[in-house]
Amino acid sequence: MTDSRGGTRSLVLLRHAKAENPGTGPDMDRRLTARGHADAAAAGAWLARHRLLPDVVLCSAARRTRQTWHDVALGMTGSPPEGGPAGTFPVVRYETAAYEAQPEDLVELIRSVDPAAATVLLVAHNPGISLLSALLDPQRADPDGLRTTDLVVHRPATSWRDLAVDGAEITHRHTARG
């Protein structure tokens, strides 16, 4: 399926970078480790090299996913969030529903994306993000799931609104390490 500009759609799934171990505070407030920050920036550099700059970013509202996105954006451009194919800012949506989400919940978030978007980046958590990848391409998904800062690129065969089970082939995988 192509976007409104005639290009191929890309759905990039990214599991958040390495976070500190759970402590006494709320899980939503866990921060990235130094390694996590470096790995997220490396993920952004990989996205830039592969021309996978997002038009839309769907990001869990948890601190570690927000920090992951910020560092990815820095890695893509060398400055705070500036992506998109023409160097424009992507639309960034911090989604509470992406925290502890089931794959069906994540599909619903993706279905709500502007139909003109060519590349969507989803930054979320396990097990939901790994299960989503397996749902979209059961034959090629990693049976062990996504590790921290794993990127999986899917190519949907339909519009975002019509995204369905077994409807987005995996074309690239990368584990970012800074």
C-alpha positions in Angstrom: 0.0 0.0 0.0 1.3 3.5 -0.8 0.7 6.7 1.1 -1.0 9.8 -0.4 2.3 10.9 -2.0 2.8 7.6 -3.8 5.4 6.2 -1.4 5.4 2.9 0.6 4.1 3.0 4.1 6.4 2.0 7.0 5.4 1.1 10.5 8.4 1.2 12.8 8.0 -0.6 16.1 10.5 0.3 18.8 10.7 -1.1 22.3 11.9 1.5 24.7 15.6 1.7 25.6 17.2 0.2 28.7 15.5 1.6 31.9 16.5 1.5 35.5 15.3 -1.4 37.5 11.9 -1.2 39.2 12.2 0.6 42.5 9.9 2.0 45.1 8.3 4.5 42.9 5.6 4.1 40.2 6.6 2.0 37.2 5.4 4.9 34.9 8.3 7.1 36.3 11.2 4.7 35.6 14.0 6.5 33.8 16.5 5.4 31.1 19.9 4.3 32.2 23.0 5.9 30.6 23.2 2.9 28.2 19.5 3.4 27.4 20.1 7.0 26.4 23.0 6.0 24.1 21.1 3.1 22.6 18.1 5.3 21.8 20.3 7.9 20.1 21.9 5.0 18.1 18.4 3.9 17.1 17.7 7.4 15.8 20.9 7.4 13.7 19.9 4.1 12.2 16.4 5.4 11.3 18.0 8.5 9.6 20.5 6.3 7.7 17.6 4.2 6.4 15.4 7.2 5.7 12.7 6.1 8.1 12.1 9.6 9.6 8.6 9.5 11.1 5.6 11.6 10.1 3.8 10.5 13.2 5.2 9.2 16.5 2.9 7.3 18.8 4.7 7.1 22.2 3.6 5.6 25.5 3.2 8.3 28.1 5.7 6.5 30.5 8.9 8.4 31.3 11.2 5.8 29.8 9.3 5.8 26.4 9.2 9.6 26.3 13.0 9.7 27.0 13.5 7.1 24.4 11.7 9.1 21.8 13.6 12.3 22.7 16.9 10.5 22.4 15.9 8.9 19.1 15.0 12.3 17.8 18.4 13.7 18.8 20.0 10.7 17.1 18.1 11.3 13.9 19.0 14.9 13.5 21.6 15.9 16.1 19.1 18.4 17.6 15.7 18.1 19.4 12.8 16.4 17.6 13.0 17.3 13.9 12.1 14.4 11.6 9.7 13.8 8.7 10.7 13.4 5.1 11.0 17.1 4.5 12.7 18.0 7.7 9.4 19.0 9.4 8.4 18.1 12.9 6.6 14.9 13.2 3.2 14.8 14.9 4.0 13.3 18.3 1.2 11.8 20.4 1.9 10.7 23.9 -0.6 7.9 24.5 -1.5 6.7 27.9 -3.3 3.8 26.2 0.1 2.5 24.9 1.3 1.7 28.4 0.6 -1.9 29.3 -1.3 -2.2 26.0 -2.4 -5.4 24.4 -1.5 -5.7 20.6 -5.2 -5.0 19.7 -5.0 -1.7 21.6 -1.8 -0.7 19.7 -3.5 -1.6 16.4 -6.3 0.8 17.3 -3.9 3.6 18.0 -2.2 3.0 14.6 -5.6 2.9 12.8 -6.2 6.4 14.1 -3.2 7.9 12.3 -3.6 10.5 9.5 -4.0 8.5 6.3 -1.4 10.7 4.6 1.4 9.6 7.0 4.0 7.5 5.2 6.1 6.5 8.3 4.7 5.8 11.7 7.0 5.2 14.7 5.4 3.4 17.7 7.5 3.5 20.9 6.0 1.1 23.5 6.6 -1.7 25.9 6.7 -5.5 26.1 4.9 -7.7 25.9 2.4 -5.6 23.8 4.9 -4.4 21.2 6.4 -7.8 20.6 3.0 -9.4 20.4 1.9 -6.7 17.9 4.9 -7.5 15.6 4.0 -11.2 15.7 0.4 -10.4 15.0 1.3 -8.3 11.9 3.8 -10.8 10.5 3.6 -14.2 12.3 6.0 -15.9 9.9 8.9 -13.4 10.3 8.5 -12.2 13.9 11.2 -13.1 16.3 9.8 -15.8 18.6 11.8 -14.2 21.5 10.2 -10.8 21.0 11.8 -7.4 21.0 14.7 -6.6 23.3 15.3 -3.1 24.6 15.9 -0.7 21.7 14.9 -3.2 19.1 13.5 -1.7 15.9 11.3 -3.7 13.6 10.1 -2.2 10.3 6.8 -3.5 8.9 5.4 -2.6 5.5 1.5 -2.6 5.8 -0.3 -3.9 2.8 -3.3 -1.6 3.5 -4.1 1.9 4.8 -3.5 2.6 8.4 -7.2 2.5 9.0 -7.4 -1.1 7.6 -4.3 -2.5 9.3 -5.0 -6.1 10.1 -3.6 -9.4 11.4 -0.9 -10.8 9.1 -1.1 -7.5 7.1 2.4 -5.9 7.5 5.5 -7.8 6.4 8.7 -7.3 8.4 11.4 -5.8 6.1 14.1 -4.8 8.6 15.2 -5.6 12.1 17.9 -3.8 14.1 19.0 -3.8 17.7 20.5 -0.3 18.5 23.5 -0.1 20.7 25.3 3.1 21.4 
